[in-house]
Amino acid sequence: MAANSIQNLRAHYAAALKRFVASSLPFEVLSTEPANARNIEPKVLYVLDSSFNPPTLAHMKIAGSALAESPHSSSRLLLLLATQNADKPSKPASFEDRLVMMTLLAQDLRANLQASRQIAQDDLPQIDIGVTKKPYFVDKATAIEASGVYPSSLEQIHLTGYDTLIRIFNPKYYPPEYNLRPLEPFLTRHRLRVMMRPDDEWGGRKEQEEFLTNLAQGGRESEGAKREWARRIELVEGKKAGEEAVSSTRARQAANSGDERLLLSLVSKNVRDYVVSQGLYKEE
């Protein structure tokens, strides 16, 4: 993308974000890739909710694998950024910088799908760039449902890592009763696709699969969970044993140290070029 187009995109997001913060809307789609696409009613909405600080190849993998394996020919992807503190300067990259990088990620993801699966450009999934003021997972899904942007009956499949699954099932996030019953409306209507994350902190594949087994056998019923929720959660292969972890933290460290080769192993080329050209993460 040309430098002047990048700056125009950044200015667009800065203005759109300002309007969003001043509005009463809890959720809004700020742009769609490609911008000139005909509006096709999706059969399923994949949602990737992250801080995108910056977007990495791990984000691309979890979204790309879901879209590539989708049984629906008209899937749609929503890249979602939570901006509940958007009236304060965000660090270490501004929200408008993150939105630009999310757009570059969307373009790279579509290009990769086209190259790897030889899909005609008109048949590639549309990708929305959205923002929400809701900090909690269940509330974000409800805001998307109520927005009118998508058909009301549309099933959402939220794309997460195993660490996020553990947080979703932590009762401390659901006051005042501090149990898991608030998850029922979501897991009745929608689904989770969880990329496993075998490491020292979260255990191996077997331990992570046991999370679902325990849920299905009623091991969380005392906390308000239901056995049938296990059928709404899909665990998928993450990084293989011995593979280097890809994270936004490592990408920020690479940018800060000026190691562009390492940075390119963690983010897509267009995101790397933007990070370098804007001098992002140099102050971290």
KOLNU-974334 format. One record per residue (C-alpha): residue in three letters; x, y, z. Coordinates in steps of 0.2 Angstrom, whole numbers, plus 5000, padded with zeros to 4 digits. Layout:
# residues N
ALAXYZ...
# end
This chain:
# residues 284
MET500050005000ALA500750174995ALA501350295009ASN499950425005SER498650285005ILE499250225022GLN499250405030ASN497450425023LEU496950265031ARG497650315047ALA496750485046HIS495150395042TYR495350285058ALA495750425069ALA494250515064ALA493150365065LEU493750315082LYS493450495088ARG491650475082PHE491450305090VAL492050355107ALA490850505107SER489350395102SER488250285112LEU488650135101PRO489449985110PHE490049905093GLU490449975076VAL491249905060LEU492450045054SER492949965037THR492849805027GLU494149725016PRO493949735001ALA493049905002ASN492149884986ALA491549704989ARG489749664985ASN488749635002ILE488549445003GLU487449385018PRO488649275028LYS488149095035VAL489449115049LEU490449255057TYR492149215064VAL492749335077LEU494549365082ASP494549485097SER496349545101SER497349695106PHE498249675089ASN499849765097PRO500449725084PRO499449585074THR500649435071LEU500749275061ALA499849185075HIS498349295072MET498449255054LYS498649065058ILE497149055069ALA496049155057GLY496649085041SER496448905047ALA494648935052LEU494249015036ALA495148885026GLU494248745035SER492548825036PRO491148715029HIS490248875023SER490548955007SER490049125013SER491049145029ARG491449315036LEU492849375048LEU492749515061LEU494449575068LEU493849655084LEU494849785094ALA494149835112THR494350015115GLN493550045132ASN494950165136ALA494950245119ASP494750415127LYS496550395134PRO498150375124SER498450195121LYS500150115122PRO501350065115ALA500450085099SER498950205096PHE497250125092GLU497350205075ASP498950125071ARG498249955077LEU496749975066VAL497950015051MET498949855055MET497349755056THR496849815039LEU498549765032LEU498349595041ALA496649575033GLN497449605016ASP498849485019LEU497649355025ARG496549365009ALA498049354998ASN498749205007LEU497049115006GLN496949154987ALA498749094984SER498648934995ARG496848884991GLN496748954973ILE495149044977ALA494449164965GLN494549344972ASP492649364972ASP492449204982LEU493749264996PRO492949295013GLN492549475017ILE493449545033ASP492749675044ILE493749795055GLY492749825071VAL492849915088THR491949885104LYS491849975121LYS491349815129PRO492849745140TYR492149565143PHE491949425131VAL490049385133ASP489549575132LYS490549595115ALA489649445108THR487949525113ALA488449695106ILE488849615089GLU487149525090ALA486149675094SER487049795081GLY486049755066VAL487649745056TYR487449555053PRO485849445052SER485149415070SER485149225068LEU487049225063GLU488149105072GLN489749185079ILE491249075081HIS492549165092LEU494349115088THR495449115104GLY496949035111TYR496948915125ASP497449045138THR495949145133LEU494848995135ILE495448975153ARG495049165156ILE493249145149PHE492949005161ASN493649095176PRO492149145188LYS493049295194TYR492549385178TYR490649365181PRO490049465196PRO489049485207GLU488749295208TYR490449245202ASN489849085193LEU489849035175ARG487949055171PRO488249215161LEU489049105148GLU487449015144PRO486649135132PHE488349135122LEU488648955122THR486848915117ARG486949025102HIS488749035097ARG490448935098LEU492248945102ARG493648885091VAL495248865102MET496948845096MET497948735109ARG499448815117PRO500548675124ASP501948745135ASP502548745152GLU501148865158TRP499648775151GLY500248595150GLY500348485134ARG498948435122LYS498348295133GLU498048415148GLN497248545137GLU496048415130GLU495648355148PHE494848535150LEU493448485138THR493348305145ASN493048375162LEU491748505156ALA490848365147GLN490848255162GLY490048385173GLY491648435182ARG491148625182GLU489348605186SER489648665204GLU490248835196GLY488648845185ALA489348765169LYS488348645158ARG489048485151GLU488348515134TRP489448675132ALA490848555128ARG490048515111ARG490148705107ILE492048715109GLU493248655097LEU495048625101VAL496248645086GLU498148615083GLY499248765088LYS501048775087LYS502048605086ALA503248555099GLY504948635097GLU504148785087GLU504648955092ALA503149045100VAL502449195090SER501749335101SER501449525100THR502649545115ARG504149465105ALA503649565090ARG503749725100GLN505449675107ALA506049645089ALA505449815083ASN506249895098SER507949815095GLY507849855077ASP507949665072GLU506949675056ARG507349495051LEU506649425068LEU505149545066LEU504749475049SER504749295057LEU503349365069VAL502249475058SER501749485040LYS502849585028ASN501549735026VAL501349745045ARG503349735047ASP503449875034TYR502249985043VAL502949955060VAL504750005054SER504150155044GLN503150225058GLY504450185071LEU503250095082TYR503750015098LYS505450105099GLU505050175116GLU504550015124
# end
